[in-house]
Amino acid sequence: MALFRRSLFGGGSLFGRSRVFDRDYDRAPVATRAGYYGFLSAPSLPLFIVSIVMAAAVVLFRYGKVDVPVVTSANAFEILAIAYAILVAGVVLRRF
């Protein structure tokens, strides 16, 4: 089907249009070129590691039956929610 055919050289997009040949691409500001999710950024490595360690502690406590001193059955969901909030803050806020 010609609608989903890609260029032989890899320059075309999925629907046959390429950003290289788009007339308004070079004149558009950076915010509109980035699209709807242009305000998101990658979290810093320390925030990512803290979030992963917190989430892993909860998962190990809940499903691995490992005794983690900080995690109890009463606060497991709260720790997981805090880990997710830290990760979201790292993605939404720049340089955080």
Backbone torsions as a table, in degrees:
resi	resn	phi	psi	omega
1	MET	NA	130.7	-174.0
2	ALA	-69.7	-23.7	-178.1
3	LEU	-65.1	-36.4	-176.3
4	PHE	-104.7	14.1	179.9
5	ARG	-77.9	132.7	177.4
6	ARG	-92.7	160.8	177.9
7	SER	-68.3	149.9	179.2
8	LEU	-66.3	-27.5	-177.8
9	PHE	-98.9	4.5	177.0
10	GLY	80.1	7.2	-176.3
11	GLY	-86.9	-19.4	-176.7
12	GLY	-86.6	160.5	176.5
13	SER	-89.7	-174.5	-175.7
14	LEU	-63.9	-36.1	-176.4
15	PHE	-102.8	18.4	173.6
16	GLY	93.1	-12.3	178.0
17	ARG	-95.5	145.1	178.7
18	SER	-121.2	146.7	178.1
19	ARG	-66.7	-23.8	-178.7
20	VAL	-65.0	-36.2	-176.4
21	PHE	-96.0	3.7	178.1
22	ASP	-79.8	124.3	-174.8
23	ARG	-66.9	-36.7	-175.5
24	ASP	-86.1	-3.1	-176.3
25	TYR	-65.4	-42.0	-177.4
26	ASP	-74.5	-24.4	-177.6
27	ARG	-93.7	-11.3	-176.6
28	ALA	-75.1	143.0	176.5
29	PRO	-67.2	163.4	-174.7
30	VAL	-62.4	-37.2	-176.3
31	ALA	-64.4	-36.2	179.9
32	THR	-80.6	-27.4	175.8
33	ARG	-68.4	-31.7	-178.1
34	ALA	-72.2	-21.3	177.7
35	GLY	89.7	-164.5	-175.5
36	TYR	-66.9	-33.8	-176.9
37	TYR	-98.3	25.8	-177.6
38	GLY	-69.3	-18.3	-178.8
39	PHE	-84.4	-5.9	-179.6
40	LEU	-86.8	148.6	177.5
41	SER	-138.5	164.5	178.1
42	ALA	-72.4	141.3	177.8
43	PRO	-71.7	157.1	177.5
44	SER	-69.7	158.6	-176.8
45	LEU	-62.5	-42.5	177.9
46	PRO	-61.9	-40.2	178.1
47	LEU	-65.9	-40.4	178.4
48	PHE	-62.8	-43.5	-179.5
49	ILE	-66.6	-42.4	178.0
50	VAL	-60.9	-44.1	179.8
51	SER	-63.8	-43.4	179.9
52	ILE	-66.1	-41.0	179.8
53	VAL	-64.7	-42.4	178.7
54	MET	-63.9	-45.4	180.0
55	ALA	-66.0	-38.9	179.0
56	ALA	-66.5	-36.3	177.6
57	ALA	-63.0	-42.2	179.0
58	VAL	-66.7	-43.6	-179.4
59	VAL	-65.0	-41.7	177.5
60	LEU	-64.9	-38.1	178.5
61	PHE	-66.9	-44.2	-173.7
62	ARG	-76.5	-47.1	-172.9
63	TYR	-105.2	-25.1	-178.1
64	GLY	-95.0	-3.9	-179.3
65	LYS	55.0	37.1	176.5
66	VAL	-95.5	134.8	-179.5
67	ASP	-81.9	107.6	176.7
68	VAL	-103.9	122.3	-171.9
69	PRO	-61.6	-30.7	-175.9
70	VAL	-84.2	-28.2	-173.9
71	VAL	-95.6	127.2	172.5
72	THR	-121.2	170.9	179.4
73	SER	-68.7	-21.7	-179.9
74	ALA	-77.8	-30.5	-176.1
75	ASN	-117.1	16.1	-178.8
76	ALA	-64.7	-44.5	179.8
77	PHE	-66.0	-38.6	179.6
78	GLU	-64.3	-39.6	177.9
79	ILE	-65.9	-40.5	177.4
80	LEU	-65.3	-38.5	177.5
81	ALA	-66.8	-38.5	178.1
82	ILE	-66.5	-40.3	177.6
83	ALA	-61.7	-41.5	178.9
84	TYR	-67.9	-39.8	179.2
85	ALA	-64.2	-38.3	176.6
86	ILE	-63.1	-43.3	179.6
87	LEU	-65.9	-41.0	178.2
88	VAL	-65.5	-41.5	177.9
89	ALA	-62.1	-37.3	178.0
90	GLY	-68.4	-28.2	179.9
91	VAL	-83.7	-41.6	-174.7
92	VAL	-79.6	-42.3	-177.5
93	LEU	-90.4	130.3	179.9
94	ARG	-79.2	147.1	179.8
95	ARG	55.5	44.0	178.7
96	PHE	-126.2	NA	NA
